[in-house]
Amino acid sequence: MRVRAMCPALSLVVLAGAGAASAGPSNPRPGTIQVGKSALGPVLVAANGHTLYRYTEDGKGVSRCTTVPACAATWPALVVRAGTKVTAGPGVSPRLVGTIAAAHGLRQVTYAGYPLYRFSGDRAAGETNGEGLESRWYAVSPSGALVERPARAATPAGGSGAGTSTGTTTTGSGGGYGYGY
């Protein structure tokens, strides 16, 4: 799959709440995390219905992707303006929602303490094209666990295998897409 680099400023799309919301309620509020339907089952989605992912190289309260421009362009952080209260939609545990400091005075949204991202290869609500990429990127279940299915190379969505939720994370070093860390 060819991944087209996106401008890091596009991470603000979530901030504005722009985009189709076919996988979520009508007129969702910016800064809302909700549960959406996907081929993987129920996953966390942004206000615009786009799947939210976790990066296994991150730690609780630590975002490694946002410090590497190529990574941040492919995996825009879910951010809100400082002072914006992130809302937990139906099925989302409010006690697991939080934020950490991000660039330019913004706050990156976290769930169960881990930073959340969107994937630039997801073009429509409910897509999960980033699932399992590089064995480091996984959708997030409403419980905060990673939704893992067998890892795959950077290929288009539509692979087989049912997703399962686990509380484990896979770690490793290096990082495809030429991020250089």
DOMIKE-689362 format. One record per residue (C-alpha): residue in one letter; x, z, y. Coordinates in pm, whole numbers, padded with zeros to 5 digits, always signed. Each point is the difference from the previous one (the first is absolute). Layout:
aXZY/...
***
This chain:
m+00000+00000+00000/r+00134-00087+00341/v-00038+00291+00234/r-00022-00103+00362/a+00160+00250+00234/m-00239+00145+00251/c+00082+00145+00337/p+00031+00381-00022/a-00249+00022+00287/l-00267-00117-00245/s+00000+00350-00143/l-00216+00076+00303/v-00283-00207-00146/v-00113+00315-00178/l+00022+00184+00329/a-00247-00242+00154/g-00217-00008-00312/a-00007-00378+00008/g-00073-00214-00301/a-00269-00048-00257/a-00152+00309-00151/s-00173-00151-00300/a+00134+00270-00232/g-00110+00286+00222/p-00289+00114+00213/s-00106-00204+00300/n+00158+00094+00332/p+00272+00225-00143/r+00181+00218+00253/p+00368-00063+00070/g+00209+00269-00164/t-00232+00024-00299/i+00121+00007-00359/q-00270-00084-00250/v-00043-00088-00365/g-00036-00369-00079/k-00062-00203-00313/s+00277-00211-00147/a+00104-00159-00328/l+00192+00325-00058/g-00310+00212+00044/p-00059+00232+00296/v+00297+00009+00241/l+00064+00125+00351/v-00058-00262+00269/a+00042-00016+00377/a-00295-00033+00237/n+00017-00380-00041/g-00028+00024-00381/h+00363-00088-00072/t+00163+00185-00290/l+00240+00282+00084/y+00325+00039-00191/r+00273+00256-00057/y+00370-00073-00025/t+00168+00196-00278/e+00325+00026+00198/d-00180+00213+00261/g-00023+00375-00025/k-00268+00232+00130/g+00009-00036+00377/v+00280-00262-00014/s-00042-00374+00058/r+00301-00206-00112/c-00164-00341+00039/t-00071+00028+00372/t+00372+00035+00077/v+00084-00338-00157/p-00137-00295+00205/a-00050-00239-00297/c-00185+00269-00195/a-00213+00101+00297/a-00096-00363+00063/t-00118-00051-00359/w-00155+00347-00033/p-00152+00099+00337/a-00047+00374+00035/l-00353+00131+00048/v+00030+00149+00348/v-00221+00162+00262/r+00061+00105+00357/a+00131+00353+00045/g-00295+00234+00037/t-00237-00221-00204/k-00173+00193-00276/v+00015-00189-00328/t-00342+00008-00164/a-00055+00037-00373/g-00281-00232-00108/p-00226+00066-00300/g+00202+00076-00313/v+00318+00083+00196/s+00122+00359+00003/p+00040+00114+00363/r+00257+00261-00107/l+00231-00278-00125/v-00007-00201+00327/g+00279+00050+00251/t+00252-00175+00223/i+00374-00005+00064/a+00197-00119+00303/a+00044-00377+00028/a+00168-00230+00251/h-00124-00044+00356/g-00187+00331+00011/l-00234-00105-00280/r-00086+00199-00314/q+00021-00142-00355/v-00293+00103-00216/t+00079+00190-00319/y-00201+00091-00307/a+00106+00293-00217/g+00304+00013+00231/y+00121-00356-00073/p+00007-00280+00262/l-00252-00283-00040/y+00057-00373+00048/r-00183-00331-00017/f+00144-00313-00166/s+00044-00316+00205/g-00096-00206-00306/d-00350+00151-00012/r-00208-00239+00208/a-00349+00139-00065/a-00166+00333-00062/g+00029+00116-00361/e+00309-00206-00087/t+00280+00182-00183/n+00278-00259+00008/g+00260+00268+00070/e-00079+00203-00312/g+00312+00071-00206/l+00230-00220+00207/e+00365+00075-00057/s-00119+00294-00214/r-00014+00197+00325/w-00333-00079+00169/y-00331+00129-00133/a-00355+00036+00121/v-00121+00357+00048/s-00296+00155-00182/p-00249+00230+00179/s+00176+00295-00170/g+00330-00100+00164/a+00159-00122-00324/l+00166-00337-00031/v-00211-00266-00170/e+00247-00149-00241/r-00026-00303-00218/p+00297-00171-00161/a+00263-00094+00257/r+00031-00363+00093/a+00225-00221+00205/a-00109-00131+00337/t-00276-00230-00127/p-00359-00066+00110/a-00271+00248-00094/g-00218-00049-00299/g+00222+00130-00276/s-00156+00171-00295/g-00011+00366-00085/a-00234+00272+00105/g+00128+00241+00260/t+00039+00364-00084/s+00049+00292+00230/t+00290+00231-00063/g+00158+00277+00196/t+00351-00130-00057/t+00222-00206+00219/t+00274-00236-00100/t+00326+00020+00188/g+00296-00224+00022/s+00255-00133+00239/g+00049-00328+00170/g-00302-00184+00110/g-00102-00362-00048/y-00090-00232+00283/g+00360+00042+00119/y-00071+00323+00190/g+00361+00105-00051/y-00025+00367-00094/
***
